[in-house]
Amino acid sequence: MTKSELVEVLQEQNPHLLTREIERVVSIVLKDISEGVACKARVELRGFGIFFAKERNARSGRNPKTGESVMVPAKSVPRFKASPVLLQRLNQI
């Protein structure tokens, strides 16, 4: 589901709200989740899951074109862990 599809679904479920209000709320929520993860905070949405940043250590890699060994620097990557409620709903189908 894309952001615009999410806005459409929310608009159908809440016809009393304006589309631009729903777009603004969705944008604010997604921005806050992104900023939280970027600041290495844990963002938990009960019944849905947890967004967090995980550190990857520096390592040596290989350039696939030349076969030369290169150092890959340490970095942070975003992660998501589904809640037990979401996992249960997924496995009921």
Secondary structure, 3 states (H helix, E strand, C coil): CCHHHHHHHHHHHCCCCCHHHHHHHHHHHHHHHHHHHHCCCCEEECCCEEEEEEEECCEEEECCCCCCEEEECCEEEEEEEECHHHHHHHHCC
